[in-house]
């Protein structure tokens, strides 16, 4: 039994705690999980906004008096969707870059 305890102390650092590599991995995993949660929330928000804009445009189209009015509404909706997607993709790219930098900062290269 004492041999097993000695093995456990050697693996955990002697005091029952985990080694620095495990802390780094746990910290990196927690940061990645947080980042993925943020990405998920942003994507849901974008989908909800797109849905609201589409519903508003559909309501406007119901009241159109000419094909020209319908095309103008569709053009506005398309421009808004493109602007929203471009803005959100920029924000997501920044978030992914930050996540990558944070994760790499937690990794320690062997010396």
TIFIMAR-234530 format. One record per atom (N, C-alpha, C): residue number from 1; residue in one letter; z, x negated, y negated. Coordinates in steps of 0.001 Angstrom, whole numbers. Layout:
residues N
+-----+--------+---------+---------+---------+
: num : residu :       z :       x :       y :
+-----+--------+---------+---------+---------+
: NUM :      A :       Z :       X :       Y :
...
+-----+--------+---------+---------+---------+
end
This chain:
residues 111
+-----+--------+---------+---------+---------+
: num : residu :       z :       x :       y :
+-----+--------+---------+---------+---------+
:   1 :      X :       0 :    -816 :    1190 :
:   1 :      X :       0 :       0 :       0 :
:   1 :      X :       0 :    -863 :   -1258 :
:   2 :      X :     716 :   -1973 :   -1221 :
:   2 :      X :     780 :   -2827 :   -2395 :
:   2 :      X :    -571 :   -3486 :   -2668 :
:   3 :      X :   -1364 :   -3732 :   -1623 :
:   3 :      X :   -2700 :   -4280 :   -1837 :
:   3 :      X :   -3556 :   -3300 :   -2626 :
:   4 :      X :   -3448 :   -2030 :   -2283 :
:   4 :      X :   -4218 :    -990 :   -2979 :
:   4 :      X :   -3797 :    -913 :   -4445 :
:   5 :      X :   -2516 :   -1024 :   -4711 :
:   5 :      X :   -2030 :   -1006 :   -6099 :
:   5 :      X :   -2558 :   -2201 :   -6870 :
:   6 :      X :   -2592 :   -3344 :   -6228 :
:   6 :      X :   -3119 :   -4550 :   -6876 :
:   6 :      X :   -4594 :   -4373 :   -7208 :
:   7 :      X :   -5337 :   -3773 :   -6285 :
:   7 :      X :   -6748 :   -3512 :   -6538 :
:   7 :      X :   -6922 :   -2568 :   -7722 :
:   8 :      X :   -6118 :   -1512 :   -7761 :
:   8 :      X :   -6208 :    -555 :   -8860 :
:   8 :      X :   -5854 :   -1206 :  -10187 :
:   9 :      X :   -4829 :   -2067 :  -10195 :
:   9 :      X :   -4450 :   -2753 :  -11425 :
:   9 :      X :   -5578 :   -3664 :  -11890 :
:  10 :      X :   -6232 :   -4321 :  -10954 :
:  10 :      X :   -7334 :   -5208 :  -11317 :
:  10 :      X :   -8496 :   -4424 :  -11911 :
:  11 :      X :   -8776 :   -3260 :  -11364 :
:  11 :      X :   -9890 :   -2439 :  -11844 :
:  11 :      X :   -9570 :   -1806 :  -13190 :
:  12 :      X :   -8341 :   -1341 :  -13359 :
:  12 :      X :   -7988 :    -604 :  -14567 :
:  12 :      X :   -7436 :   -1475 :  -15672 :
:  13 :      X :   -7239 :   -2736 :  -15426 :
:  13 :      X :   -6726 :   -3595 :  -16468 :
:  13 :      X :   -5230 :   -3812 :  -16342 :
:  14 :      X :   -4605 :   -3374 :  -15289 :
:  14 :      X :   -3211 :   -3653 :  -15039 :
:  14 :      X :   -2244 :   -2591 :  -15495 :
:  15 :      X :   -2543 :   -1899 :  -16553 :
:  15 :      X :   -1577 :    -920 :  -17066 :
:  15 :      X :   -1979 :     513 :  -16772 :
:  16 :      X :   -2986 :     709 :  -15951 :
:  16 :      X :   -3413 :    2058 :  -15602 :
:  16 :      X :   -4515 :    2600 :  -16497 :
:  17 :      X :   -4843 :    1866 :  -17566 :
:  17 :      X :   -5923 :    2335 :  -18445 :
:  17 :      X :   -7253 :    1872 :  -17877 :
:  18 :      X :   -8300 :    2439 :  -18390 :
:  18 :      X :   -9629 :    2045 :  -17924 :
:  18 :      X :  -10080 :     824 :  -18704 :
:  19 :      X :  -11040 :     120 :  -18168 :
:  19 :      X :  -11544 :   -1091 :  -18807 :
:  19 :      X :  -12385 :    -786 :  -20026 :
:  20 :      X :  -12697 :   -1822 :  -20839 :
:  20 :      X :  -13460 :   -1605 :  -22065 :
:  20 :      X :  -14848 :   -1051 :  -21813 :
:  21 :      X :  -15449 :   -1420 :  -20674 :
:  21 :      X :  -16789 :    -900 :  -20385 :
:  21 :      X :  -16766 :     607 :  -20223 :
:  22 :      X :  -15715 :    1123 :  -19584 :
:  22 :      X :  -15622 :    2566 :  -19383 :
:  22 :      X :  -15367 :    3276 :  -20707 :
:  23 :      X :  -14558 :    2663 :  -21589 :
:  23 :      X :  -14330 :    3273 :  -22903 :
:  23 :      X :  -15627 :    3332 :  -23692 :
:  24 :      X :  -16420 :    2246 :  -23623 :
:  24 :      X :  -17694 :    2231 :  -24327 :
:  24 :      X :  -18623 :    3316 :  -23795 :
:  25 :      X :  -18683 :    3444 :  -22497 :
:  25 :      X :  -19540 :    4448 :  -21879 :
:  25 :      X :  -19060 :    5859 :  -22223 :
:  26 :      X :  -17752 :    6054 :  -22194 :
:  26 :      X :  -17208 :    7378 :  -22528 :
:  26 :      X :  -17474 :    7711 :  -23997 :
:  27 :      X :  -17279 :    6731 :  -24876 :
:  27 :      X :  -17537 :    6960 :  -26299 :
:  27 :      X :  -18999 :    7256 :  -26557 :
:  28 :      X :  -19867 :    6496 :  -25912 :
:  28 :      X :  -21296 :    6714 :  -26079 :
:  28 :      X :  -21688 :    8092 :  -25550 :
:  29 :      X :  -21143 :    8470 :  -24416 :
:  29 :      X :  -21451 :    9785 :  -23845 :
:  29 :      X :  -20987 :   10904 :  -24779 :
:  30 :      X :  -19798 :   10745 :  -25351 :
:  30 :      X :  -19284 :   11759 :  -26275 :
:  30 :      X :  -20161 :   11867 :  -27512 :
:  31 :      X :  -20602 :   10730 :  -28035 :
:  31 :      X :  -21467 :   10758 :  -29215 :
:  31 :      X :  -22821 :   11377 :  -28896 :
:  32 :      X :  -23362 :   11049 :  -27751 :
:  32 :      X :  -24650 :   11627 :  -27359 :
:  32 :      X :  -24513 :   13133 :  -27186 :
:  33 :      X :  -23435 :   13557 :  -26542 :
:  33 :      X :  -23202 :   14988 :  -26348 :
:  33 :      X :  -23111 :   15705 :  -27695 :
:  34 :      X :  -22385 :   15123 :  -28640 :
:  34 :      X :  -22262 :   15714 :  -29978 :
:  34 :      X :  -23630 :   15788 :  -30653 :
:  35 :      X :  -24410 :   14729 :  -30542 :
:  35 :      X :  -25745 :   14723 :  -31136 :
:  35 :      X :  -26653 :   15766 :  -30513 :
:  36 :      X :  -26599 :   15891 :  -29202 :
:  36 :      X :  -27425 :   16900 :  -28529 :
:  36 :      X :  -27005 :   18313 :  -28921 :
:  37 :      X :  -25710 :   18502 :  -29142 :
:  37 :      X :  -25229 :   19805 :  -29610 :
:  37 :      X :  -25784 :   20105 :  -30994 :
:  38 :      X :  -25796 :   19104 :  -31864 :
:  38 :      X :  -26354 :   19287 :  -33203 :
:  38 :      X :  -27845 :   19605 :  -33139 :
:  39 :      X :  -28556 :   18893 :  -32284 :
:  39 :      X :  -29994 :   19156 :  -32123 :
:  39 :      X :  -30220 :   20578 :  -31642 :
:  40 :      X :  -29460 :   21000 :  -30648 :
:  40 :      X :  -29579 :   22355 :  -30121 :
:  40 :      X :  -29320 :   23395 :  -31215 :
:  41 :      X :  -28274 :   23186 :  -32002 :
:  41 :      X :  -27956 :   24127 :  -33080 :
:  41 :      X :  -29069 :   24186 :  -34116 :
:  42 :      X :  -29644 :   23039 :  -34430 :
:  42 :      X :  -30733 :   23010 :  -35418 :
:  42 :      X :  -31968 :   23739 :  -34881 :
:  43 :      X :  -32267 :   23549 :  -33607 :
:  43 :      X :  -33434 :   24215 :  -33024 :
:  43 :      X :  -33237 :   25726 :  -32973 :
:  44 :      X :  -32040 :   26161 :  -32636 :
:  44 :      X :  -31750 :   27603 :  -32630 :
:  44 :      X :  -31875 :   28171 :  -34031 :
:  45 :      X :  -31349 :   27452 :  -35014 :
:  45 :      X :  -31431 :   27900 :  -36404 :
:  45 :      X :  -32889 :   28011 :  -36862 :
:  46 :      X :  -33701 :   27030 :  -36493 :
:  46 :      X :  -35118 :   27072 :  -36851 :
:  46 :      X :  -35818 :   28266 :  -36214 :
:  47 :      X :  -35533 :   28530 :  -34955 :
:  47 :      X :  -36151 :   29675 :  -34266 :
:  47 :      X :  -35719 :   30995 :  -34902 :
:  48 :      X :  -34451 :   31095 :  -35270 :
:  48 :      X :  -33969 :   32323 :  -35903 :
:  48 :      X :  -34614 :   32526 :  -37269 :
:  49 :      X :  -34739 :   31459 :  -38050 :
:  49 :      X :  -35376 :   31564 :  -39362 :
:  49 :      X :  -36837 :   31968 :  -39212 :
:  50 :      X :  -37516 :   31370 :  -38246 :
:  50 :      X :  -38923 :   31716 :  -38007 :
:  50 :      X :  -39055 :   33190 :  -37636 :
:  51 :      X :  -38162 :   33669 :  -36807 :
:  51 :      X :  -38181 :   35078 :  -36402 :
:  51 :      X :  -37974 :   35991 :  -37615 :
:  52 :      X :  -37009 :   35654 :  -38460 :
:  52 :      X :  -36753 :   36473 :  -39658 :
:  52 :      X :  -37957 :   36490 :  -40587 :
:  53 :      X :  -38589 :   35323 :  -40792 :
:  53 :      X :  -39761 :   35260 :  -41672 :
:  53 :      X :  -40926 :   36076 :  -41100 :
:  54 :      X :  -41096 :   36006 :  -39793 :
:  54 :      X :  -42173 :   36765 :  -39149 :
:  54 :      X :  -41925 :   38259 :  -39273 :
:  55 :      X :  -40690 :   38681 :  -39082 :
:  55 :      X :  -40369 :   40105 :  -39218 :
:  55 :      X :  -40586 :   40590 :  -40648 :
:  56 :      X :  -40206 :   39772 :  -41628 :
:  56 :      X :  -40410 :   40145 :  -43034 :
:  56 :      X :  -41905 :   40236 :  -43348 :
:  57 :      X :  -42682 :   39291 :  -42807 :
:  57 :      X :  -44128 :   39322 :  -43038 :
:  57 :      X :  -44763 :   40545 :  -42378 :
:  58 :      X :  -44295 :   40905 :  -41196 :
:  58 :      X :  -44823 :   42092 :  -40516 :
:  58 :      X :  -44534 :   43347 :  -41334 :
:  59 :      X :  -43352 :   43414 :  -41920 :
:  59 :      X :  -43010 :   44571 :  -42766 :
:  59 :      X :  -43909 :   44625 :  -44001 :
:  60 :      X :  -44175 :   43465 :  -44581 :
:  60 :      X :  -45078 :   43426 :  -45746 :
:  60 :      X :  -46490 :   43865 :  -45345 :
:  61 :      X :  -46937 :   43445 :  -44174 :
:  61 :      X :  -48293 :   43780 :  -43727 :
:  61 :      X :  -48459 :   45278 :  -43492 :
:  62 :      X :  -47379 :   45911 :  -43104 :
:  62 :      X :  -47467 :   47375 :  -42904 :
:  62 :      X :  -47815 :   48093 :  -44198 :
:  63 :      X :  -47467 :   47503 :  -45319 :
:  63 :      X :  -47690 :   48155 :  -46605 :
:  63 :      X :  -48953 :   47663 :  -47306 :
:  64 :      X :  -49734 :   46834 :  -46641 :
:  64 :      X :  -50948 :   46288 :  -47250 :
:  64 :      X :  -51992 :   47387 :  -47463 :
:  65 :      X :  -52745 :   47221 :  -48523 :
:  65 :      X :  -53805 :   48164 :  -48859 :
:  65 :      X :  -55193 :   47589 :  -48604 :
:  66 :      X :  -55259 :   46269 :  -48359 :
:  66 :      X :  -56573 :   45650 :  -48140 :
:  66 :      X :  -56444 :   44464 :  -47188 :
:  67 :      X :  -57561 :   44080 :  -46585 :
:  67 :      X :  -57544 :   42899 :  -45714 :
:  67 :      X :  -57153 :   41629 :  -46471 :
:  68 :      X :  -57521 :   41570 :  -47739 :
:  68 :      X :  -57180 :   40397 :  -48548 :
:  68 :      X :  -55658 :   40239 :  -48645 :
:  69 :      X :  -54945 :   41332 :  -48847 :
:  69 :      X :  -53479 :   41275 :  -48928 :
:  69 :      X :  -52888 :   40775 :  -47610 :
:  70 :      X :  -53445 :   41251 :  -46492 :
:  70 :      X :  -52957 :   40807 :  -45183 :
:  70 :      X :  -53164 :   39303 :  -45002 :
:  71 :      X :  -54337 :   38811 :  -45385 :
:  71 :      X :  -54607 :   37387 :  -45251 :
:  71 :      X :  -53679 :   36553 :  -46129 :
:  72 :      X :  -53377 :   37045 :  -47317 :
:  72 :      X :  -52457 :   36322 :  -48204 :
:  72 :      X :  -51059 :   36238 :  -47586 :
:  73 :      X :  -50617 :   37324 :  -46991 :
:  73 :      X :  -49304 :   37329 :  -46343 :
:  73 :      X :  -49295 :   36373 :  -45160 :
:  74 :      X :  -50348 :   36408 :  -44358 :
:  74 :      X :  -50425 :   35504 :  -43216 :
:  74 :      X :  -50473 :   34045 :  -43664 :
:  75 :      X :  -51186 :   33786 :  -44745 :
:  75 :      X :  -51265 :   32424 :  -45272 :
:  75 :      X :  -49895 :   31951 :  -45757 :
:  76 :      X :  -49174 :   32802 :  -46472 :
:  76 :      X :  -47817 :   32450 :  -46921 :
:  76 :      X :  -46895 :   32180 :  -45743 :
:  77 :      X :  -46989 :   33025 :  -44723 :
:  77 :      X :  -46162 :   32846 :  -43532 :
:  77 :      X :  -46495 :   31524 :  -42835 :
:  78 :      X :  -47770 :   31226 :  -42708 :
:  78 :      X :  -48191 :   29973 :  -42064 :
:  78 :      X :  -47722 :   28756 :  -42846 :
:  79 :      X :  -47852 :   28804 :  -44164 :
:  79 :      X :  -47401 :   27683 :  -44994 :
:  79 :      X :  -45892 :   27498 :  -44881 :
:  80 :      X :  -45178 :   28593 :  -44921 :
:  80 :      X :  -43719 :   28502 :  -44815 :
:  80 :      X :  -43304 :   27945 :  -43456 :
:  81 :      X :  -43955 :   28402 :  -42400 :
:  81 :      X :  -43634 :   27902 :  -41052 :
:  81 :      X :  -43916 :   26407 :  -40968 :
:  82 :      X :  -45043 :   25966 :  -41495 :
:  82 :      X :  -45386 :   24549 :  -41470 :
:  82 :      X :  -44364 :   23732 :  -42261 :
:  83 :      X :  -44011 :   24206 :  -43450 :
:  83 :      X :  -43010 :   23499 :  -44259 :
:  83 :      X :  -41667 :   23427 :  -43537 :
:  84 :      X :  -41259 :   24539 :  -42940 :
:  84 :      X :  -39983 :   24563 :  -42207 :
:  84 :      X :  -40005 :   23595 :  -41024 :
:  85 :      X :  -41098 :   23593 :  -40272 :
:  85 :      X :  -41200 :   22710 :  -39111 :
:  85 :      X :  -41215 :   21240 :  -39531 :
:  86 :      X :  -41942 :   20926 :  -40593 :
:  86 :      X :  -41991 :   19544 :  -41063 :
:  86 :      X :  -40623 :   19087 :  -41566 :
:  87 :      X :  -39941 :   19938 :  -42299 :
:  87 :      X :  -38618 :   19602 :  -42807 :
:  87 :      X :  -37630 :   19420 :  -41655 :
:  88 :      X :  -37672 :   20311 :  -40710 :
:  88 :      X :  -36749 :   20230 :  -39581 :
:  88 :      X :  -37063 :   19023 :  -38698 :
:  89 :      X :  -38331 :   18714 :  -38510 :
:  89 :      X :  -38672 :   17545 :  -37684 :
:  89 :      X :  -38187 :   16257 :  -38362 :
:  90 :      X :  -38233 :   16199 :  -39685 :
:  90 :      X :  -37712 :   15039 :  -40404 :
:  90 :      X :  -36205 :   14921 :  -40182 :
:  91 :      X :  -35498 :   16040 :  -40299 :
:  91 :      X :  -34044 :   16031 :  -40110 :
:  91 :      X :  -33676 :   15667 :  -38670 :
:  92 :      X :  -34433 :   16187 :  -37713 :
:  92 :      X :  -34163 :   15855 :  -36310 :
:  92 :      X :  -34442 :   14379 :  -36023 :
:  93 :      X :  -35490 :   13848 :  -36631 :
:  93 :      X :  -35790 :   12422 :  -36457 :
:  93 :      X :  -34656 :   11569 :  -37004 :
:  94 :      X :  -34146 :   11917 :  -38171 :
:  94 :      X :  -33026 :   11180 :  -38748 :
:  94 :      X :  -31801 :   11260 :  -37837 :
:  95 :      X :  -31554 :   12420 :  -37285 :
:  95 :      X :  -30410 :   12593 :  -36384 :
:  95 :      X :  -30584 :   11750 :  -35121 :
:  96 :      X :  -31778 :   11743 :  -34555 :
:  96 :      X :  -32031 :   10947 :  -33355 :
:  96 :      X :  -31905 :    9449 :  -33632 :
:  97 :      X :  -32355 :    9008 :  -34794 :
:  97 :      X :  -32217 :    7599 :  -35159 :
:  97 :      X :  -30739 :    7237 :  -35286 :
:  98 :      X :  -29970 :    8119 :  -35915 :
:  98 :      X :  -28530 :    7879 :  -36055 :
:  98 :      X :  -27863 :    7840 :  -34683 :
:  99 :      X :  -28223 :    8790 :  -33810 :
:  99 :      X :  -27653 :    8816 :  -32464 :
:  99 :      X :  -27960 :    7523 :  -31713 :
: 100 :      X :  -29187 :    7041 :  -31819 :
: 100 :      X :  -29578 :    5814 :  -31125 :
: 100 :      X :  -28795 :    4624 :  -31652 :
: 101 :      X :  -28669 :    4537 :  -32960 :
: 101 :      X :  -27908 :    3440 :  -33559 :
: 101 :      X :  -26449 :    3472 :  -33153 :
: 102 :      X :  -25864 :    4664 :  -33160 :
: 102 :      X :  -24460 :    4796 :  -32761 :
: 102 :      X :  -24264 :    4400 :  -31301 :
: 103 :      X :  -25169 :    4842 :  -30450 :
: 103 :      X :  -25052 :    4524 :  -29021 :
: 103 :      X :  -25202 :    3029 :  -28786 :
: 104 :      X :  -26144 :    2404 :  -29450 :
: 104 :      X :  -26348 :     976 :  -29271 :
: 104 :      X :  -25174 :     186 :  -29822 :
: 105 :      X :  -24537 :     687 :  -30864 :
: 105 :      X :  -23363 :      10 :  -31417 :
: 105 :      X :  -22202 :       3 :  -30449 :
: 106 :      X :  -22131 :     986 :  -29582 :
: 106 :      X :  -21035 :    1053 :  -28613 :
: 106 :      X :  -21273 :     162 :  -27398 :
: 107 :      X :  -22535 :    -153 :  -27157 :
: 107 :      X :  -22831 :   -1006 :  -26014 :
: 107 :      X :  -22546 :   -2455 :  -26382 :
: 108 :      X :  -21912 :   -3130 :  -25495 :
: 108 :      X :  -21628 :   -4557 :  -25715 :
: 108 :      X :  -22422 :   -5347 :  -24701 :
: 109 :      X :  -23203 :   -6267 :  -25209 :
: 109 :      X :  -23980 :   -7115 :  -24315 :
: 109 :      X :  -23070 :   -8165 :  -23690 :
: 110 :      X :  -23295 :   -8502 :  -22434 :
: 110 :      X :  -22473 :   -9533 :  -21795 :
: 110 :      X :  -22688 :  -10877 :  -22474 :
: 111 :      X :  -21616 :  -11641 :  -22544 :
: 111 :      X :  -21717 :  -12958 :  -23203 :
: 111 :      X :  -21824 :  -14050 :  -22202 :
+-----+--------+---------+---------+---------+
end
